[in-house]
Amino acid sequence: MALSQKLLTDLAGIVSPQNVLTEKEDLIPYSFDGTAAAQQMPGCVVLAKTTSQVVALLKLANQTRTAVVTRGSGTGLSGGSLPTPDCLVLCLAKMDRVLELDRANLTLLVEAGATTQAVSDAAAAAGLFYPPDPGSMKISTIGGNVAENSGGLRGLKYGITRNYVMGLEVVLPDGEVLWTGNKCVKDVAGYSLRDLFIGSEGTLGVITRVLLKLIPKPAAKKTLVATYGDMAQAAQTVSDIIAAQIIPCTLEFLDRTTIRCVEDFAKVGLPLDCEALLLIETDGHPAAVAEEAARMLDLAKHNGAREVRVAKDDAEATRLAAARRSAFSALARVAPTTILEDATVPRSALAAMIRFVEATAKKHRLRIGTFGHMGDGNLHPTFLTDERNADEMHRVESAFKEIFDEAIRLGGTITGEHGVGVAKKAFLPKFAGDAQMRVMRELRKALDPNGILNPGKMFDS
Ligand SMILES: Cc1cc2nc3c(=O)[nH]c(=O)nc-3n(C[C@H](O)[C@H](O)[C@H](O)COP(=O)(O)OP(=O)(O)OC[C@H]3O[C@@H](n4cnc5c(N)ncnc54)[C@H](O)[C@@H]3O)c2cc1C
């Protein structure tokens, strides 16, 4: 049922008419996110600018039982901000102010719609560092990062979004505003509600402000690229680096298909005749960086790397890292439909998982390019397919299921960073088990008894 004229008038009264979009051509850009083969038109889009507007909008939505899908930049890869039919999309991209940088406490307070890049730039302008760096950071919002608990290329050494969230302002589905967390480094008063909202995928509340931890900027960095004729050699290099008790800030991997697509797209001079490539970055004190880089170079060579290139300056390092960041976009150019997954396993099971993905591609006659955060055990097998080909899509689904089953069998998870959304919800019960599913459903019911926030995501209602 379409949204009523009365509701649309009331919404316009809260945010002003120009911030309520209802025309088809205005709604289309909000009818999908970064997830392949998923689209649904919303009833309307509301662009909020203040927390008090979000409060009024949620009160109205709760009273009228209108579904609300919160949206940052819509770069999500599990269908989290995909509209439900006739829902209200609450877009926070205009709530993008950097509110306070506290040098004494090393914290940054921002509105949820600020981009990850703006957060990183604000920290850098003060000589500080905000490490989480999802590949989408130029456009993704910090609210979306918190809602998905996003990772990034520096996760191995510095951790993920959760490790930098000190406090959150959240508007609950009935319009009540809740602050959880503060600038204290230690605080164990009560349940950590902050942790509950991190990774809640828009199903428990609308995050409007985020208090982030910043750290000192590393003084030096070195970037290495190692190429291999055999995938197993690259996997062994990763294991050996970790076993040598070196934790580089970045330890990323590209397979042959991805290397070719990236080189075609980014033209950074990657060799095209290799099976695997590792992008390795180490940062910290200059002496430690030099020593770690030298040891990793030896380990790479010892494992049969054909070539190890050390970036000669910052510009080359940035170019090489940018090439890795472009992996998804580069793969997306070669097939009409690109489905990117994020099966994740303990690091010790990486080589087995990579072999399984390759065998699955062969078995189902599919093209898969794999890249990912190898140091985190987080792989992105990316299906290069065509959603119009029903037979091929059927084989893609079977391959997915087999890959997730294998990840679980190896002690891994169905998603390392992209979230459950709609894309993984069928796999969640098997992964989480009955007790966890019951507790998660009950938490949702307690916070959102009318089920207005992002219905149908993570679970069926
Ligand atoms: C090219 C590319 C590269 C990527 N690389 C990475 C990567 O390296 N690591 C990684 O983890 N992810 C990556 N992603 C996935 C995606 O960018 C992240 O999930 C990101 O955090 C989503 O941010 P967003 O602002 O686009 O959120 P959206 O896509 O708009 O929303 C994502 C989810 O969060 C909810 N949400 C958004 N804002 C709020 C809020 N303020 N309050 C409550 N709920 C909210 C939505 O309802 C939805 O469920 C990549 C995506 C692309 C397209």
PDBQT file of the ligand as one rigid body, heavy atoms in Angstrom, charges set to zero:
ROOT
HETATM    1  C1  LIG A 501      33.783  -0.635  -3.866  1.00  0.00    +0.000 C 
HETATM    2  C2  LIG A 501      33.379  -1.058  -2.469  1.00  0.00    +0.000 A 
HETATM    3  C3  LIG A 501      34.365  -1.411  -1.569  1.00  0.00    +0.000 A 
HETATM    4  C4  LIG A 501      34.014  -1.813  -0.266  1.00  0.00    +0.000 A 
HETATM    5  N1  LIG A 501      35.010  -2.142   0.596  1.00  0.00    +0.000 NA
HETATM    6  C5  LIG A 501      34.689  -2.514   1.857  1.00  0.00    +0.000 A 
HETATM    7  C6  LIG A 501      35.722  -2.879   2.787  1.00  0.00    +0.000 A 
HETATM    8  O1  LIG A 501      36.918  -2.849   2.484  1.00  0.00    +0.000 OA
HETATM    9  N2  LIG A 501      35.346  -3.255   4.034  1.00  0.00    +0.000 N 
HETATM   10  C7  LIG A 501      34.032  -3.292   4.409  1.00  0.00    +0.000 A 
HETATM   11  O2  LIG A 501      33.749  -3.651   5.563  1.00  0.00    +0.000 OA
HETATM   12  N3  LIG A 501      33.038  -2.956   3.548  1.00  0.00    +0.000 NA
HETATM   13  C8  LIG A 501      33.330  -2.563   2.293  1.00  0.00    +0.000 A 
HETATM   14  N4  LIG A 501      32.330  -2.217   1.421  1.00  0.00    +0.000 N 
HETATM   15  C9  LIG A 501      30.905  -2.278   1.876  1.00  0.00    +0.000 C 
HETATM   16  C10 LIG A 501      30.315  -0.924   2.357  1.00  0.00    +0.000 C 
HETATM   17  O3  LIG A 501      31.015   0.167   1.800  1.00  0.00    +0.000 OA
HETATM   18  C11 LIG A 501      30.309  -0.821   3.884  1.00  0.00    +0.000 C 
HETATM   19  O4  LIG A 501      29.399  -1.768   4.412  1.00  0.00    +0.000 OA
HETATM   20  C12 LIG A 501      29.937   0.576   4.408  1.00  0.00    +0.000 C 
HETATM   21  O5  LIG A 501      30.134   0.636   5.795  1.00  0.00    +0.000 OA
HETATM   22  C13 LIG A 501      28.502   0.995   4.123  1.00  0.00    +0.000 C 
HETATM   23  O6  LIG A 501      28.387   2.386   4.398  1.00  0.00    +0.000 OA
HETATM   24  P1  LIG A 501      27.191   3.224   3.744  1.00  0.00    +0.000 P 
HETATM   25  O7  LIG A 501      27.232   4.600   4.301  1.00  0.00    +0.000 OA
HETATM   26  O8  LIG A 501      27.237   3.132   2.275  1.00  0.00    +0.000 OA
HETATM   27  O9  LIG A 501      25.934   2.437   4.319  1.00  0.00    +0.000 OA
HETATM   28  P2  LIG A 501      24.627   1.926   3.575  1.00  0.00    +0.000 P 
HETATM   29  O10 LIG A 501      24.968   0.990   2.484  1.00  0.00    +0.000 OA
HETATM   30  O11 LIG A 501      23.770   3.080   3.229  1.00  0.00    +0.000 OA
HETATM   31  O12 LIG A 501      23.939   1.112   4.767  1.00  0.00    +0.000 OA
HETATM   32  C14 LIG A 501      24.500  -0.087   5.218  1.00  0.00    +0.000 C 
HETATM   33  C15 LIG A 501      23.666  -0.610   6.403  1.00  0.00    +0.000 C 
HETATM   34  O13 LIG A 501      23.815   0.250   7.516  1.00  0.00    +0.000 OA
HETATM   35  C16 LIG A 501      22.559   0.780   7.924  1.00  0.00    +0.000 C 
HETATM   36  N5  LIG A 501      22.825   2.183   8.271  1.00  0.00    +0.000 N 
HETATM   37  C17 LIG A 501      23.452   3.123   7.508  1.00  0.00    +0.000 A 
HETATM   38  N6  LIG A 501      23.575   4.261   8.196  1.00  0.00    +0.000 NA
HETATM   39  C18 LIG A 501      23.012   4.037   9.423  1.00  0.00    +0.000 A 
HETATM   40  C19 LIG A 501      22.820   4.850  10.575  1.00  0.00    +0.000 A 
HETATM   41  N7  LIG A 501      23.245   6.108  10.613  1.00  0.00    +0.000 N 
HETATM   42  N8  LIG A 501      22.182   4.304  11.642  1.00  0.00    +0.000 NA
HETATM   43  C20 LIG A 501      21.749   3.014  11.622  1.00  0.00    +0.000 A 
HETATM   44  N9  LIG A 501      21.905   2.211  10.553  1.00  0.00    +0.000 NA
HETATM   45  C21 LIG A 501      22.527   2.717   9.462  1.00  0.00    +0.000 A 
HETATM   46  C22 LIG A 501      21.636   0.590   6.736  1.00  0.00    +0.000 C 
HETATM   47  O14 LIG A 501      20.289   0.465   7.152  1.00  0.00    +0.000 OA
HETATM   48  C23 LIG A 501      22.177  -0.687   6.143  1.00  0.00    +0.000 C 
HETATM   49  O15 LIG A 501      21.659  -1.792   6.845  1.00  0.00    +0.000 OA
HETATM   50  C24 LIG A 501      32.645  -1.843   0.111  1.00  0.00    +0.000 A 
HETATM   51  C25 LIG A 501      31.656  -1.467  -0.802  1.00  0.00    +0.000 A 
HETATM   52  C26 LIG A 501      32.013  -1.082  -2.082  1.00  0.00    +0.000 A 
HETATM   53  C27 LIG A 501      30.915  -0.680  -3.033  1.00  0.00    +0.000 C 
ENDROOT
TORSDOF 0
